[in-house]
Structures are given as structure tokens and as C-alpha cells.
Amino acid sequence: MTSFAGAGGVPTIPLIDLARRHAALGAEIEDAVARVLRSGRWLLGAELEALEAELAAWSGYRHAIGVGSGTDALVLSLRAAGIGAGDEVLVPAFTAVPTVAAVCAAGATPVPVDVDAATAAIDPHAARAACTDRTRAVVPVHLYGRPCDVAPLRALGLIVIEDAAQAHGALEHGDSLAVATSFYPTKNLGGIGDGGAVFTDDAALADEIRLLRHHGMRELYVHERVATNSRMSEVEAAVLRVGLAHLPAWNERRRTIARRYRAAAPQLAWHADHPRHVHHLCVLRTPDRNAFARRLPAATGVHYPLAVTQQPAYRSLARAACPRAEAWAAECLTLPCFPELHDDEVDRLCEALS
Ligand SMILES: Cc1ncc(COP(=O)(O)O)c(C=O)c1O
């Protein structure tokens, strides 16, 4: 959506514009959708099977399982790992709330842990301090598309389920039990509806997630588990297959844009960079967020305005103070950074930032 700023009539630079994605790839996407409709198989068919094979090859994990959303990818990973009532799961105190909601949905208790001041990733020292004899797992989040270091968390002896909803293409193959991701439309790899996936090398975990996503059935109407419906549609899978082929170029474009902002305004407090950062969100920190944003010729975002420890539905979970998470929430500001941003829009924003 284009909005217009001021009397000059200069269009405000959008924070995201999915219509541009369709303008660029519409024919490919519409062909994929039509192929599914003509096939007469709209769920659990050849497209999902092909997507899962392509995602596994792309990620290096032996198994990729498509599910209904990124939230479900986390919930089903936790459930398949045997995590539930009575278990505690460490989560960063600064994240998209679905990370935390997923732990609750699995029946376990999320324990918010403070984050690093530069990276906004869960702080391994605070994580160690939060461990009790009920702690079973940790869900590190690769926030904004920056890969966080999971090795110190693995050293805690917990099950590690990574939340890579914002980090398509940022991660190297690792040895966590599972990596969960989201294909929400604005993600680096986004669909045309909800979707998610779990990556794992563990065949038993993959099998369990396949069972849980389809009412616990291996055989029609024989329910081996009390489960749920979290099937990815064939249309979604076909559209994601189109996107997967473009993902490396899209990520490169995001990197170029983020690099340009940072080079134009090195004086600003940018979210820590990383060689594999895929800049799902390009974020800086400023104590005068509203005044700063008003001066820009762009729509901006706040990801996220409250830490988990400040959220009305979740603040009762707080065990320890999380001042760094709350400082991120108070100061973060997201700039437009999506592949279809025009060069002249990037130029205008660079000039305003410098
Ligand atoms: C870090 C993080 N985790 C989990 C999710 C949940 O994904 P979904 O919206 O596909 O359920 C999101 C997406 O909003 C996210 O950004």
C-alpha cells in the first residue's frame, strides 16, 4: 500500500509491500496455484512432498515437515520431543510472542530469560541462572534474521528447539533437535497464507510431527495420538516452492539495503550485524523513537513494543528482572528492508538517516 506524506505528495516509503511481490512474480505464482487446482489434490499431496524434499536439500537437514504455521512448528516440535505439563522451557524475554505462546500450547511453562544488549538473543549466562530441576528445553530465537550462537545453550544439557521464523537462509546445519520456521507472508520466505516447517535430523521426531499434524493418523480413521490439524495446503506448498528458488537473491537484496543504511548512518545504534544475517527486519535503537521516526520519509515499525515480562498475558511468568529485554522494547525501531524496495527509496532513506 502506498501512502502519501505531506503536501509535497512524495510517497511515503512502505515498511512492506507484498503487492510488489505479486507484480514481480504473479505469473509464476498463478501458474503454481492453477496447477494445484487442476490436480484435484488440495491437501497432503505432491506439492507438499516436493516442498519438503526441496527444503530438506536446501537446509541440509534429513527431514523437513510442512505444518500449518510457525507457531505450530514450535508446538509440534515441543510435543514430539515429549515436553509438556510440569516442564519448564527457557525463552528469550524479547521475542515475537508466538515463541512463548507455543510453549504454553504444548502444556509446558515458559521461563523468560534476559537477552544480550547488542544482539537481542537469549543470554546464555542468564539462561544458566534460570535453570531449575524442571528445565527441559530452551528455544533460542534468531531474532530479526541474525543467527544467534546456540553452542553455549547446548552446553546447558537441555533440548534445543530453535525458533528460526525470521531467519531463512541465515543458519548453518547444526545439532539442535529441531529448527522451526514460519512462512507468514512477510517472512524472508513467505507464502500466501499461514504455513511453517520443522527441520530435523531425527527420524523419530519427524515421524511424530507428521502424525501430530494430521489428527494422529497414519492409517485413515485410526488415531494413534490425541493430536491436531496442522496441515499445510497444497496451494501454500506450491507457492513456497516458487519463493524458495528466489530466496538467495531476496536475502542478498536485503543485505545490500541494510548495508547501505548502516554505511549512510554509522552514528546510529544498529542491531549487531553478522556475516550470515538475513535482515528479516532492519532494526536500530533510539531513545527518542517517535520523534526519530517522524523525521523519516518512511513507514516504520516497532518489533516489539513490550518484552515478554511486560505483556499483560505473560508478565506473571517473570522470575528474574529482564532489563535488557525491556530496554530493547523501549528503543527498537524497524526500517523498511524488503527485496522489492526501489533504489530511489533506499537513497531517500539513506539521506534522511545520515
Ligand atoms: C520469532 C517468531 N516466532 C514464531 C512466529 C510464529 O509464526 P506464525 O505467525 O507463522 O505462527 C513468528 C511470526 O510471527 C516469529 O516472528
The ligand as an ORCA input file, in Angstrom:
! r2SCAN-3c Opt
* xyz 0 1
  C      10.192    -15.233     16.110
  C       8.851    -15.785     15.698
  N       8.448    -16.963     16.210
  C       7.276    -17.525     15.859
  C       6.429    -16.901     14.978
  C       5.110    -17.545     14.671
  O       4.934    -17.806     13.314
  P       3.446    -17.865     12.686
  O       2.930    -16.463     12.666
  O       3.672    -18.448     11.327
  O       2.636    -18.753     13.552
  C       6.810    -15.685     14.404
  C       5.960    -14.998     13.424
  O       5.274    -14.063     13.716
  C       8.045    -15.100     14.775
  O       8.463    -13.941     14.263
*
